């Protein structure tokens, strides 16, 4: 069972039932659909939909979710399932647009695949990587291709010295920083932290 949103009329359709939604109901449902097949934490939902953080659970998510379920005649667990103490998940028949992988391990593998090039340019690799696993919208191969593009841009003019690869993780982005003898380029990718 899937839900279709109509942004023009601020309505949602599930099966044969169509109903108008309030602004916040529509925003909540839209957020859950955009993040289909993964559990969204209550903090993440409050931040993304309401634009704020509460120090305690106010119950506002449940109030809006119950209104959506009632309007669309949804069961208590499909297609939106509540995971007590964790968050909500919209179950979709469509494959997820998120990929889960260990970014640190991927960067190390990428570095190893370019060892020969670094040796030819007499560049000494320096790694500053944090161990974390994240969900990202980019497929790992797309991520590698973007890093290859940065390397291809910086490597031809590189002089012997160092190549420093570092990573940082913020609430919204994973940053891959490549520094070859002071020439720096940064790649930022949206993430959902786990």
C-alpha positions in Angstrom: 0.0 0.0 0.0 1.6 3.3 -1.1 0.7 6.9 -0.6 0.7 9.5 -3.3 1.1 13.2 -2.5 -0.3 16.1 -4.5 1.7 19.2 -3.7 -0.7 21.5 -5.6 -3.8 20.6 -3.5 -1.9 19.6 -0.3 -3.7 16.2 -0.4 -2.7 12.6 -0.1 -4.2 9.5 -1.7 -3.9 5.9 -0.4 -5.8 3.4 -2.4 -9.3 4.9 -3.1 -9.1 7.4 -0.2 -8.0 11.0 -0.9 -7.9 13.6 1.8 -6.6 17.2 2.2 -3.9 17.6 4.8 -2.8 20.5 7.0 0.6 22.1 6.2 2.3 20.1 9.0 0.6 16.8 8.2 1.7 17.2 4.6 5.2 18.1 5.6 5.4 15.1 8.0 4.1 12.7 5.4 6.3 14.1 2.7 9.4 13.8 4.9 8.6 10.1 5.7 8.0 9.3 2.1 11.3 11.0 1.0 13.0 8.8 3.6 11.1 5.6 2.7 12.2 2.3 4.1 14.4 3.7 6.9 13.6 4.5 10.5 13.5 8.3 11.1 14.2 9.3 14.6 11.8 11.6 16.4 14.5 14.3 16.8 15.3 14.1 13.1 11.6 14.5 12.3 11.1 17.4 14.7 14.1 19.2 13.3 13.2 18.6 9.6 9.5 19.1 9.7 9.0 21.6 12.6 12.5 23.2 12.3 13.1 22.9 16.1 14.3 20.6 18.8 12.3 19.9 21.9 13.9 18.8 25.1 11.3 16.2 25.6 8.7 14.4 23.4 5.8 16.7 23.2 3.6 14.2 21.5 3.1 16.5 18.5 4.4 13.9 16.0 1.9 11.3 17.3 -1.0 13.8 17.1 -0.2 14.7 13.5 0.5 11.0 12.5 -2.9 9.9 14.1 -4.7 12.6 12.1 -3.0 11.4 8.9 -3.9 7.8 9.6 -7.5 8.7 10.3 -7.9 10.9 7.2 -6.3 8.2 4.9 -7.9 5.2 6.8 -4.4 3.7 7.4 -3.8 0.8 9.8 -1.6 1.4 12.9 1.5 -0.2 11.3 1.3 0.1 7.5 2.5 1.9 5.5 3.7 4.0 8.4 5.1 2.0 11.3 5.9 3.4 14.7 9.0 2.0 16.5 8.4 2.8 20.1 11.3 4.9 21.5 13.0 5.0 18.2 11.0 6.7 15.4 8.8 6.2 12.4 9.3 4.3 9.1 7.3 4.7 5.9 7.3 1.3 4.2 7.4 1.6 0.4 7.4 -1.0 -2.4 10.0 1.3 -4.1 13.7 0.6 -3.4 15.3 2.9 -0.9 17.3 5.8 -2.3 19.8 5.5 0.5 22.9 3.4 0.7 24.5 2.3 3.9 28.3 1.8 4.0 31.3 2.6 6.1 32.7 5.8 4.7 36.0 5.4 6.5 36.6 1.9 5.0 35.5 3.2 1.5 38.1 6.1 1.7 40.9 3.7 2.8 40.1 1.3 -0.1 40.0 4.3 -2.5 43.4 5.4 -1.2 44.9 2.0 -1.7 43.6 1.9 -5.3 45.7 5.0 -6.0 48.9 4.0 -4.2 50.8 3.7 -7.5 49.9 7.2 -8.6 51.0 8.6 -5.2 54.3 6.8 -5.4 55.0 8.0 -9.0 54.4 11.6 -7.8 56.4 11.0 -4.6 53.4 11.9 -2.4 53.3 10.5 1.1 49.6 9.8 2.1 48.4 11.1 5.4 45.0 10.0 6.6 42.8 11.7 9.2 39.6 9.6 9.2 36.9 9.2 11.7 35.3 5.8 12.0 31.6 6.1 11.3 28.9 4.5 9.2 26.3 6.7 7.6 23.4 6.5 5.2 24.1 8.6 2.1 22.0 9.4 -1.0 25.0 8.8 -3.3 25.9 5.3 -4.4 29.4 4.3 -3.2 30.6 4.2 -6.8 29.4 7.7 -7.5 31.2 8.8 -4.3 34.4 7.2 -5.6 34.0 8.8 -9.0 33.7 12.2 -7.4 36.9 11.6 -5.4 38.6 10.4 -8.6 37.6 13.7 -10.3 39.2 15.8 -7.5 42.4 13.7 -7.7 42.5 14.0 -11.5 42.3 17.8 -11.1 45.0 18.1 -8.4 47.4 15.3 -9.2 48.9 16.5 -12.6 50.4 19.6 -11.1 51.4 18.0 -7.8 55.0 18.3 -6.6 56.6 15.7 -4.4 55.4 16.1 -0.8 52.3 15.0 0.9 48.7 14.1 0.1 46.5 14.6 3.2 43.0 13.0 3.1 40.7 13.9 6.0 37.0 13.5 6.6 34.6 15.3 8.8 31.0 14.5 9.6 28.4 17.1 10.5 24.7 16.6 11.1 24.0 17.2 7.5 27.2 16.5 5.5 30.1 14.2 5.1 33.1 16.2 3.9 36.1 14.6 2.1 39.0 17.0 2.1 42.0 16.3 -0.2 45.1 18.5 0.4 48.1 18.0 -1.9 50.9 20.3 -0.7 48.6 23.0 0.4 46.2 22.8 -2.6 42.9 21.9 -1.0 39.6 20.7 -2.5 36.6 19.6 -0.5 33.7 17.3 -1.5 30.5 17.5 0.6 27.9 14.8 0.5 24.5 14.9 2.3 24.2 12.2 5.0 21.8 10.8 7.5 23.9 9.9 10.5 23.4 6.6 12.2 
